[in-house]
């Protein structure tokens, strides 16, 4: 296994080293919040000694375990204590007022020491089939269920404070993917995020485009995702997703995203797109966090909603990603992207998946890991920068009867197209 990767079941925690109390060799350690059996946490004794301890079965947050360590001089290790903010449960999460970040650049430190994982993992999964509409899809909820199972295999936990699933087959209004719930879910995902945390966002549903009034987009269009109530509430643009998910993350916090929808190439407005090499956007939106997006297609393309006789309906990108990750053990980003491309070509899909990132890194060396190998900030300035303005293009509403983007979806459905428009 490559040296830059580490065991998936043993995740060390250093940002919030829990204090250990007791005698010279036996210590009582309280398991921190959001840490569960199988994880490895880093503890610090009163003498300053640091040690990694694997949480045994049956020990949940708040419980106490006894740890035996050899004696060590108190001045041999420096303190790594830092208080982590507890993650709120979805039902009790109070949604903050959305405020767009100012259009300006601010200085940011670069090349900071690499953080070690905290062991905390959190995920937001959104799947929308748009039941009883002309734009109905078949595989998006299946995508979310399959992604949930994959995340559990990667060490994520399905608890009210660590995993949120929004699908339009649920009876509780709090878990239906309306625009407000998706916006609130994005805010919940990053609430309390700290260096060393690992976050994951998956969206499977309709994607669209609309005119970019700011003039920042080269093609004159913002990429969007479509909530279940988009005809009434409107879409969520890539600008808003960047504002909430990307800009707010601290240096050393990891967010991996997979967007299985049309027009998703730059669906998070990340500064760097990989096209054989990293290319910086003309008007980059720089951030400090370690954010990577795997999108189902380029901005001008559609993503296919497919059917597999063994797995049922699903998005082509979600299927290709899961199959590719299963085939290649500990792939680099270059290997994973190549394998996803091969999966799509093998099924004769024309969509081309895209890799974008908030930080430029070596795709041939960096291992694809959700919670290891954090990329520290290399952007000297963070924020939005508009150095060249482009003319906004007419959105879909002008082409399809004033339906605000949904017209394109309805036309595709009426023609029998199997696309996530």
N, C-alpha and C positions, 0 to 999 in steps of 0.2 A: 504494500500500500504506500502511496506517495508520502513523503515525510511532512508535507504541508497540510495533510489531513489528519484527523484524529478519530478515535473510536466514537461511534455515534451514540452508544449507550452510556458513555462516561463523559459528562460535560462538566468541566471545572467552573467554579464560581469565585470571582475575586472582587467584584465591585461592591459587594455587601457581605464581607466576610463576617459570619455570625460570631459573636463573642462566645468563648468557651470558659466555663467556670469550674473550679474544683481543685484537687491536690496537684502534686508535682507531676504525676503521670496519668491520672485518670480525670477526664473532664466531662462535664454535662453540657451537651450542645442542643439548643432548640432549633428545630427545622424551620427555616424561613418560609414566608408566604410564597406560593407558586413553585415550590420545589417538592418533588414527589419521589417515591421509591425508584431506584435505578439511576437517578441523577447523582453526580459527584459535586459536592460543594467544597469550598475552601474555607477553613476555619482558622481563627487566630486565638492563641492562648493569651492569658494575661501577661505572660512573659514576652509576647511578640512572636512566638513560634507559629509558622504557617504550615498547614497540612491539608491534603485533599482527603475527603471522607465520602464514601459512597453510601447513600441513604438506603438502609436495609428495607426489605419488604414489610408492609404493615405500618410504616412510619410516615405520617402525613404532616403537613404544615402545622406547627404549634406543638407537636409532640417532642419529647426529649430522648436523646440517645446518649449512651456512655461511650466515650472515645479514649483509648489508651495510647499515649505517646511517650517516646523517650524524652528524658530531660534535655533541655537546650538553653543556652545562655539567652537572656532577655534582650540583648542588644544585637543579636545575629540577624534579625529580619525586621524590616520596616513595616509599619502598619499600612494595610490596604483598606481600612474601614471606609465605607461610604454608605450612607443610608439610601436604600431603594424605596421609591414611592410605591405603595401597594397598588395593584391593578384592581379597578372596580369591576364588579359584576355588571352584566349588561342591563338587567332590570333596574338597578340602583344608580346607573350612570347618569349624571346630570349633564346634558348637552350644553357645552359652552356656546356663546354667540359666535358665529362665523365672522371673522374679520380678515379681509384680504391683506396680505403683507404689503408694505409700502414698496413702490417701484424704485428701488435703490440698491446699491451694492454696499456691503459692509465688510471690513477686514475680518479674516478668519485665520486662526492658527493652522499650520500645516505640519505634516510629518511628526505627529505626536506618537508617543510609544504605543505599540499595538496593545489593545485591550484583550483580556481573556474573557471568555464567555461567562455570563452570569448564570447560565442554565435556564433562564426564563424564556419561554416561547409562547407566542400569542398569534392567533390567526383569525382572519375575517374571510368567510366564503359566501359569495353571492351567486345564486343561480335563478334565472327567471325564464319560465316557459311561456309566459303571456297567454295563459289559458283563455279560451273563448274569445279570442281576437283573430283578425285576419293575419296577424303577424305571429301566430302561435308557433313555438318551437317544441321540440320533443326531448332534446338531450341535456339541457342545461342543469336541471336538478340532478340528473344522473352524474354529470360532471362533478358537481359539488360533493356528492356522496362518495364518489371514487377518490376525490382529492382529500376528503376528510380521512378516509382509511389510510391513504398514503402518508399523510401527516402524522397520524398516530404511529405508524411504523417508523417515522423519523424522530420519534421522541416527544411529539406534541401531546398535550393532554386536552381532553374534551371536558372542561369545567366551565362554569358560568363566567369566570374571570379570565379564561385563556383561549376560548374558542367561541366564535359567534357565527351562526349559519342563518342566512336570510334567503328564504325561498318562497315562491308564491303558491305553494301547496299547504302552507301552515295555517292553522286556524287562529292563532294568537296574532292580533294586529301588530304587536311589538316585533314579530319575526317575519313580517311580510316586507319584501324589498321595495318599499316606496322611496321616493326621493328623500324624504326626511329621514327615514330609517337608514338608508345607505349613507347619507351625510353624517348622521349620528354615529353609525358604525365605523366610518373612517376616523372620526374623532376619538371614538372608544379605543380603536386599535393603537393609536399613538399616545394615548393618555398614560402618563407615568413611564414612558419609554426612557431607558437609561443606556449608557455605553455598555456593550456586551450583551444586550438583549437581542433576541431574534424574532422578527415579525414576518407574517406571511399574509398576502392578499391575493385572492383568486376571484375573478369575475367571469361568468359565462352567461351570455345573453346577447341582446342586440347592441350594436355600436353604430354610431352615425357621425355626422359632421355638421357644423354650423359656421356661419360667417364669424371671423375673428375681428372684432371691432378695434382691438388694440394695434393691429398692423404688425404684430410680432411674428406671425406664422408665415413661412416662406410661400406656402400654397394658399394663403389667405383664409384658411379654415382651421377651426378648433376641432379636435377629435372629442367625441362624447360617448358616454354610456347611457343606456336608456332604462330608467326605473320602470316598474310595472305601471305606475300612474303618470308616465311621462306626458300623455296627451293633456292632462290637467295641470301637472306640476312642472313639466319641462325636463330637460336632460341635465346631466352633470358633465361639465366640460373638463378637459385635461388641465386647464388653468386651476380649477377648484381642487382637483385631485392633487396637483403639485402643492398648492397652498397648504392643504391639510396633511397629506401623507408624507411629503418629501421635505419641505422647507422646515418643518417643526422638529425633525429628528436631530438628536445630538451627534457629535462626532463619535464614531465607534459603535453606533447602533445600526443593526442590519435589518433591512426590509427586502424581501424577495417577493416579486409579484408576477402573476401569470394572468394575462387578459386574453380570453378566448372569445373574441368578438370582431366584427368588421371594423376597418379603419383604426386599428389599435396600435399601429406601428410606433407612434409617439404619444401613446395614450396617457402618459404621466408627465410629459414635458421634461424629460431628463436631458441633461446637457450633451451627453455623448451617445452616438449611435454607432454600432459596429458594422462596417461594410468592408471587410477584409482588414481594416484597421479602424481605430477610433476616429470619428469625425465629430468635431464640436459644432453644435447648432450655430446658425448665423446670429441669432439672439438667444444666447444660452441662459438657462435658469439654474444657477449653481446652488448647491446645498452642501452641508457638512456631513450628513449621514451616508451610510453605505447602502445605496438603493439600486437594485437590479431588476429590470423588467424583461420578461420573455413574452412577446406579443404574438398573436396568431397570424398576423399578416402585416403588410405595409399599409401606410395611411390611405392609399388609393385603392386598396384591395378589399375583398370580402373573405370571411372565414366560413368554412362549410360546417353545417349541422349534418352529422352522418349517422349511419346505423351499422352496428356490428352484430352478427348473429349470436356471438358468445357474450358480448357485453351490453347489448342493447343500444339505444340512441345515445349520442354524445357529440361533443364538439371535436372537430378534427385535431385542433391544437392540443386540447387536454389529453386526448388519446395518444397522440404522437409523443407528447412529453412523458407521460407515464410509461409508455412502451420503451422509449429511448433510455430513460433512467434505469429501467429494469435490465436492459441489455448491456449497458456499460457500467461497470463497477467503478465508483469514484472517478467520474469523468471530469476532465477539464471543461471549462466553458466552451472552448472551441469544439471539443469532441461531442458535447451534449447538443450544441446547435447543429452540428453536422449530422448527427444521428436523427434529430427531429426532422431536418430537411429530407433525409433519406426515407423516413417513415411517410412523410407527406407525398414525396415523389412516387414512392412504391404504390400508393393508392391513387396516383395520377391527379392529385390536387394541385391547382396552380398557385395557391397562396404561398407566400414566402415568409416564414417566421422571422422575427426581428429581435435583436438583443440591444438594449439600451441601458445606460447606467449614469449615476450621478458622479461616479469616479472612473477615470480611465485606468485600466489595469491590464496585465498580460493574460489574455484569454487562453494562451497555450500552456500556461503554468498554473494558473489559479484553479483549484479544485472546486467543483460545484458542491457546496455544503451550505445547509440552511443556518447552521449555528456555530461554524468554525471558520477560521481564516478571515477575520474581519479586515476590511479595507479602510484605512484611516484617511481622513480628509486631505486632499492635495489641491483643493481650490483656494487660492489666496483671497478671493473675494466671493461672498455668497449673496444671493438675491437675484432678482430679474434684471437683465440688461438688454435694452433695446437700442441697438446702434444703427439699425436699418429697418425702415418701415415698408410693409408691403400692403398693397391694396386688398381690402377684404373681398372675398368672393361671395357671390349670391349663394345662400344656403338652399337646402332641399325644398324649403317651403315655397320658393318661387317656381320650382320646377314641377311640384306635385300638388298644386291646388291649395297652397297656403296652410299645410298641415304641420308646419314646424318641424320638419325632419321625419316625422312618422310616415309621411306620404311615400317616401322612398321604400320604407319597410313594407307598407301595404302593397305597393306595386310589385315588389319582389315576391310577396306571398301570393298575390293574384296570378302571377305568371308561373307559379309552382316552383320558384327557385328555392333550392335548399341552402339558403345563405342566412347567416346571422347578420342581418343588415344593420 
